[in-house]
Amino acid sequence: MSEVHKAISAHSAKQHEHIKTFMQLEHLREMAIEEAVAKCKNDEPFSTDAINEVTEKMNQLAKKGIVPTRRLVSKEMVKEYVSRT
């Protein structure tokens, strides 16, 4: 295997890991959003800390390329979403 082929393979593997990690974080973020929305709908106290903690990890990963950034979520955003649904 040539050095170029090894470099391309390593780069491809690294990109695959970034995407895999991003997808795992996206799932965790969606679960945290669903939990906040459910609590808000039930007039229970809720926080967006878990959502934004995962979002920060996603955005750090995005700085390395190939995956998109995500917006931080405020309590007001959750309340607005719940009022529209």
VEXKOLPA-154994 format. One record per residue: residue in three letters; residue number from 1; x, y, z of N, C-alpha, C in turn. Coordinates in steps of 0.1 Angstrom, whole numbers, m for minus. Layout:
REM residues N
rest:ALA; nr:NUM; n_c1:X; n_c2:Y; n_c3:Z; ca_c1:X; ca_c2:Y; ca_c3:Z; c_c1:X; c_c2:Y; c_c3:Z
...
REM end
This chain:
REM residues 85
rest:MET; nr:1; n_c1:9; n_c2:m12; n_c3:0; ca_c1:0; ca_c2:0; ca_c3:0; c_c1:9; c_c2:12; c_c3:0
rest:SER; nr:2; n_c1:6; n_c2:21; n_c3:m9; ca_c1:15; ca_c2:33; ca_c3:m10; c_c1:12; c_c2:43; c_c3:2
rest:GLU; nr:3; n_c1:21; n_c2:52; n_c3:4; ca_c1:20; ca_c2:62; ca_c3:14; c_c1:8; c_c2:71; c_c3:12
rest:VAL; nr:4; n_c1:5; n_c2:74; n_c3:m1; ca_c1:m6; ca_c2:82; ca_c3:m5; c_c1:m19; c_c2:75; c_c3:m1
rest:HIS; nr:5; n_c1:m19; n_c2:62; n_c3:m5; ca_c1:m31; ca_c2:54; ca_c3:m2; c_c1:m34; c_c2:53; c_c3:13
rest:LYS; nr:6; n_c1:m23; n_c2:51; n_c3:21; ca_c1:m24; ca_c2:51; ca_c3:36; c_c1:m29; c_c2:64; c_c3:41
rest:ALA; nr:7; n_c1:m24; n_c2:75; n_c3:36; ca_c1:m29; ca_c2:88; ca_c3:40; c_c1:m43; c_c2:91; c_c3:37
rest:ILE; nr:8; n_c1:m47; n_c2:87; n_c3:25; ca_c1:m61; ca_c2:89; ca_c3:21; c_c1:m70; c_c2:80; c_c3:30
rest:SER; nr:9; n_c1:m66; n_c2:68; n_c3:33; ca_c1:m74; ca_c2:59; ca_c3:41; c_c1:m75; c_c2:64; c_c3:56
rest:ALA; nr:10; n_c1:m64; n_c2:69; n_c3:61; ca_c1:m64; ca_c2:75; ca_c3:74; c_c1:m73; c_c2:87; c_c3:75
rest:HIS; nr:11; n_c1:m73; n_c2:96; n_c3:65; ca_c1:m81; ca_c2:107; ca_c3:64; c_c1:m96; c_c2:103; c_c3:64
rest:SER; nr:12; n_c1:m99; n_c2:94; n_c3:55; ca_c1:m113; ca_c2:89; ca_c3:54; c_c1:m118; c_c2:83; c_c3:67
rest:ALA; nr:13; n_c1:m109; n_c2:75; n_c3:74; ca_c1:m113; ca_c2:69; ca_c3:87; c_c1:m116; c_c2:80; c_c3:97
rest:LYS; nr:14; n_c1:m108; n_c2:90; n_c3:97; ca_c1:m109; ca_c2:101; ca_c3:106; c_c1:m123; c_c2:109; c_c3:104
rest:GLN; nr:15; n_c1:m126; n_c2:111; n_c3:91; ca_c1:m138; ca_c2:118; ca_c3:87; c_c1:m150; c_c2:109; c_c3:92
rest:HIS; nr:16; n_c1:m149; n_c2:96; n_c3:90; ca_c1:m160; ca_c2:87; ca_c3:94; c_c1:m162; c_c2:88; c_c3:109
rest:GLU; nr:17; n_c1:m151; n_c2:88; n_c3:117; ca_c1:m152; ca_c2:89; ca_c3:131; c_c1:m159; c_c2:102; c_c3:135
rest:HIS; nr:18; n_c1:m156; n_c2:113; n_c3:128; ca_c1:m162; ca_c2:126; ca_c3:131; c_c1:m177; c_c2:125; c_c3:129
rest:ILE; nr:19; n_c1:m181; n_c2:119; n_c3:118; ca_c1:m195; ca_c2:118; ca_c3:114; c_c1:m202; c_c2:109; c_c3:124
rest:LYS; nr:20; n_c1:m196; n_c2:98; n_c3:128; ca_c1:m202; ca_c2:89; ca_c3:138; c_c1:m204; c_c2:96; c_c3:151
rest:THR; nr:21; n_c1:m194; n_c2:103; n_c3:156; ca_c1:m195; ca_c2:110; ca_c3:168; c_c1:m206; c_c2:121; c_c3:168
rest:PHE; nr:22; n_c1:m206; n_c2:128; n_c3:156; ca_c1:m216; ca_c2:138; ca_c3:154; c_c1:m230; c_c2:132; c_c3:155
rest:MET; nr:23; n_c1:m232; n_c2:121; n_c3:149; ca_c1:m246; ca_c2:114; ca_c3:149; c_c1:m249; c_c2:110; c_c3:164
rest:GLN; nr:24; n_c1:m240; n_c2:105; n_c3:171; ca_c1:m242; ca_c2:101; ca_c3:185; c_c1:m246; c_c2:113; c_c3:193
rest:LEU; nr:25; n_c1:m239; n_c2:124; n_c3:191; ca_c1:m242; ca_c2:137; ca_c3:198; c_c1:m255; c_c2:142; c_c3:194
rest:GLU; nr:26; n_c1:m259; n_c2:141; n_c3:181; ca_c1:m271; ca_c2:146; ca_c3:176; c_c1:m283; c_c2:139; c_c3:183
rest:HIS; nr:27; n_c1:m281; n_c2:126; n_c3:185; ca_c1:m291; ca_c2:118; ca_c3:192; c_c1:m293; c_c2:122; c_c3:206
rest:LEU; nr:28; n_c1:m282; n_c2:124; n_c3:213; ca_c1:m282; ca_c2:129; ca_c3:227; c_c1:m289; c_c2:142; c_c3:228
rest:ARG; nr:29; n_c1:m286; n_c2:151; n_c3:219; ca_c1:m292; ca_c2:165; ca_c3:219; c_c1:m307; c_c2:164; c_c3:217
rest:GLU; nr:30; n_c1:m311; n_c2:156; n_c3:207; ca_c1:m326; ca_c2:154; ca_c3:205; c_c1:m333; c_c2:149; c_c3:217
rest:MET; nr:31; n_c1:m327; n_c2:139; n_c3:224; ca_c1:m333; ca_c2:134; ca_c3:236; c_c1:m334; c_c2:145; c_c3:247
rest:ALA; nr:32; n_c1:m324; n_c2:153; n_c3:248; ca_c1:m324; ca_c2:164; ca_c3:258; c_c1:m335; c_c2:174; c_c3:254
rest:ILE; nr:33; n_c1:m336; n_c2:177; n_c3:241; ca_c1:m346; ca_c2:187; ca_c3:237; c_c1:m360; c_c2:181; c_c3:240
rest:GLU; nr:34; n_c1:m362; n_c2:168; n_c3:237; ca_c1:m375; ca_c2:162; ca_c3:239; c_c1:m379; c_c2:163; c_c3:254
rest:GLU; nr:35; n_c1:m369; n_c2:160; n_c3:263; ca_c1:m371; ca_c2:161; ca_c3:277; c_c1:m375; c_c2:175; c_c3:282
rest:ALA; nr:36; n_c1:m368; n_c2:185; n_c3:277; ca_c1:m371; ca_c2:199; ca_c3:280; c_c1:m385; c_c2:202; c_c3:275
rest:VAL; nr:37; n_c1:m388; n_c2:199; n_c3:263; ca_c1:m402; ca_c2:202; ca_c3:258; c_c1:m413; c_c2:195; c_c3:266
rest:ALA; nr:38; n_c1:m411; n_c2:182; n_c3:269; ca_c1:m421; ca_c2:175; ca_c3:277; c_c1:m423; c_c2:182; c_c3:291
rest:LYS; nr:39; n_c1:m412; n_c2:186; n_c3:297; ca_c1:m413; ca_c2:192; ca_c3:310; c_c1:m420; c_c2:206; c_c3:309
rest:CYS; nr:40; n_c1:m417; n_c2:213; n_c3:299; ca_c1:m423; ca_c2:226; ca_c3:296; c_c1:m438; c_c2:224; c_c3:294
rest:LYS; nr:41; n_c1:m442; n_c2:214; n_c3:286; ca_c1:m456; ca_c2:212; ca_c3:283; c_c1:m464; c_c2:208; c_c3:296
rest:ASN; nr:42; n_c1:m457; n_c2:202; n_c3:305; ca_c1:m463; ca_c2:198; ca_c3:318; c_c1:m462; c_c2:209; c_c3:329
rest:ASP; nr:43; n_c1:m457; n_c2:221; n_c3:325; ca_c1:m455; ca_c2:232; ca_c3:334; c_c1:m445; c_c2:228; c_c3:346
rest:GLU; nr:44; n_c1:m435; n_c2:219; n_c3:342; ca_c1:m425; ca_c2:215; ca_c3:352; c_c1:m413; c_c2:224; c_c3:350
rest:PRO; nr:45; n_c1:m405; n_c2:226; n_c3:360; ca_c1:m392; ca_c2:233; ca_c3:358; c_c1:m383; c_c2:225; c_c3:348
rest:PHE; nr:46; n_c1:m376; n_c2:232; n_c3:340; ca_c1:m367; ca_c2:226; ca_c3:330; c_c1:m355; c_c2:235; c_c3:328
rest:SER; nr:47; n_c1:m345; n_c2:229; n_c3:322; ca_c1:m333; ca_c2:236; ca_c3:319; c_c1:m328; c_c2:232; c_c3:305
rest:THR; nr:48; n_c1:m321; n_c2:241; n_c3:299; ca_c1:m315; ca_c2:238; ca_c3:286; c_c1:m300; c_c2:234; c_c3:287
rest:ASP; nr:49; n_c1:m295; n_c2:233; n_c3:299; ca_c1:m281; ca_c2:230; ca_c3:302; c_c1:m276; c_c2:218; c_c3:295
rest:ALA; nr:50; n_c1:m284; n_c2:207; n_c3:296; ca_c1:m280; ca_c2:194; ca_c3:289; c_c1:m279; c_c2:196; c_c3:274
rest:ILE; nr:51; n_c1:m289; n_c2:203; n_c3:269; ca_c1:m290; ca_c2:205; ca_c3:254; c_c1:m277; c_c2:212; c_c3:250
rest:ASN; nr:52; n_c1:m274; n_c2:223; n_c3:257; ca_c1:m263; ca_c2:232; ca_c3:253; c_c1:m249; c_c2:226; c_c3:256
rest:GLU; nr:53; n_c1:m249; n_c2:217; n_c3:265; ca_c1:m236; ca_c2:210; ca_c3:268; c_c1:m233; c_c2:201; c_c3:256
rest:VAL; nr:54; n_c1:m242; n_c2:194; n_c3:251; ca_c1:m240; ca_c2:185; ca_c3:239; c_c1:m238; c_c2:194; c_c3:227
rest:THR; nr:55; n_c1:m245; n_c2:205; n_c3:226; ca_c1:m244; ca_c2:214; ca_c3:214; c_c1:m229; c_c2:220; c_c3:214
rest:GLU; nr:56; n_c1:m224; n_c2:223; n_c3:225; ca_c1:m210; ca_c2:228; ca_c3:225; c_c1:m200; c_c2:217; c_c3:220
rest:LYS; nr:57; n_c1:m202; n_c2:205; n_c3:224; ca_c1:m194; ca_c2:194; ca_c3:219; c_c1:m195; c_c2:193; c_c3:204
rest:MET; nr:58; n_c1:m208; n_c2:194; n_c3:199; ca_c1:m210; ca_c2:193; ca_c3:185; c_c1:m203; c_c2:204; c_c3:177
rest:ASN; nr:59; n_c1:m204; n_c2:216; n_c3:183; ca_c1:m197; ca_c2:228; ca_c3:177; c_c1:m182; c_c2:227; c_c3:177
rest:GLN; nr:60; n_c1:m177; n_c2:221; n_c3:187; ca_c1:m162; ca_c2:219; ca_c3:188; c_c1:m158; c_c2:209; c_c3:177
rest:LEU; nr:61; n_c1:m166; n_c2:199; n_c3:175; ca_c1:m164; ca_c2:189; ca_c3:164; c_c1:m165; c_c2:195; c_c3:151
rest:ALA; nr:62; n_c1:m174; n_c2:204; n_c3:149; ca_c1:m177; ca_c2:211; ca_c3:136; c_c1:m165; c_c2:220; c_c3:132
rest:LYS; nr:63; n_c1:m157; n_c2:225; n_c3:142; ca_c1:m145; ca_c2:233; ca_c3:139; c_c1:m135; c_c2:225; c_c3:132
rest:LYS; nr:64; n_c1:m135; n_c2:212; n_c3:133; ca_c1:m126; ca_c2:203; ca_c3:126; c_c1:m130; c_c2:200; c_c3:112
rest:GLY; nr:65; n_c1:m142; n_c2:204; n_c3:108; ca_c1:m147; ca_c2:203; ca_c3:95; c_c1:m157; c_c2:192; c_c3:93
rest:ILE; nr:66; n_c1:m164; n_c2:192; n_c3:82; ca_c1:m173; ca_c2:182; ca_c3:76; c_c1:m187; c_c2:180; c_c3:83
rest:VAL; nr:67; n_c1:m188; n_c2:185; n_c3:96; ca_c1:m201; ca_c2:184; ca_c3:102; c_c1:m206; c_c2:198; c_c3:105
rest:PRO; nr:68; n_c1:m219; n_c2:200; n_c3:105; ca_c1:m225; ca_c2:213; ca_c3:108; c_c1:m225; c_c2:217; c_c3:122
rest:THR; nr:69; n_c1:m226; n_c2:230; n_c3:125; ca_c1:m228; ca_c2:235; ca_c3:138; c_c1:m242; c_c2:235; c_c3:142
rest:ARG; nr:70; n_c1:m245; n_c2:236; n_c3:155; ca_c1:m259; ca_c2:236; ca_c3:159; c_c1:m260; c_c2:249; c_c3:168
rest:ARG; nr:71; n_c1:m273; n_c2:254; n_c3:169; ca_c1:m275; ca_c2:266; ca_c3:177; c_c1:m277; c_c2:262; c_c3:192
rest:LEU; nr:72; n_c1:m272; n_c2:271; n_c3:200; ca_c1:m275; ca_c2:269; ca_c3:214; c_c1:m290; c_c2:272; c_c3:216
rest:VAL; nr:73; n_c1:m296; n_c2:266; n_c3:226; ca_c1:m311; ca_c2:266; ca_c3:229; c_c1:m313; c_c2:274; c_c3:242
rest:SER; nr:74; n_c1:m322; n_c2:283; n_c3:241; ca_c1:m326; ca_c2:291; ca_c3:253; c_c1:m340; c_c2:285; c_c3:258
rest:LYS; nr:75; n_c1:m342; n_c2:288; n_c3:271; ca_c1:m355; ca_c2:284; ca_c3:277; c_c1:m367; c_c2:291; c_c3:269
rest:GLU; nr:76; n_c1:m365; n_c2:303; n_c3:264; ca_c1:m375; ca_c2:310; ca_c3:257; c_c1:m378; c_c2:303; c_c3:244
rest:MET; nr:77; n_c1:m367; n_c2:297; n_c3:237; ca_c1:m369; ca_c2:290; ca_c3:225; c_c1:m378; c_c2:278; c_c3:227
rest:VAL; nr:78; n_c1:m376; n_c2:271; n_c3:238; ca_c1:m384; ca_c2:259; ca_c3:242; c_c1:m398; c_c2:263; c_c3:244
rest:LYS; nr:79; n_c1:m400; n_c2:274; n_c3:252; ca_c1:m414; ca_c2:278; ca_c3:255; c_c1:m421; c_c2:283; c_c3:242
rest:GLU; nr:80; n_c1:m414; n_c2:289; n_c3:233; ca_c1:m420; ca_c2:294; ca_c3:221; c_c1:m424; c_c2:282; c_c3:212
rest:TYR; nr:81; n_c1:m415; n_c2:272; n_c3:212; ca_c1:m418; ca_c2:259; ca_c3:204; c_c1:m431; c_c2:253; c_c3:210
rest:VAL; nr:82; n_c1:m431; n_c2:251; n_c3:223; ca_c1:m443; ca_c2:245; ca_c3:230; c_c1:m456; c_c2:253; c_c3:227
rest:SER; nr:83; n_c1:m455; n_c2:266; n_c3:227; ca_c1:m467; ca_c2:274; ca_c3:225; c_c1:m472; c_c2:272; c_c3:210
rest:ARG; nr:84; n_c1:m463; n_c2:269; n_c3:201; ca_c1:m467; ca_c2:267; ca_c3:187; c_c1:m473; c_c2:253; c_c3:184
rest:THR; nr:85; n_c1:m470; n_c2:243; n_c3:193; ca_c1:m474; ca_c2:230; ca_c3:190; c_c1:m487; c_c2:226; c_c3:198
REM end
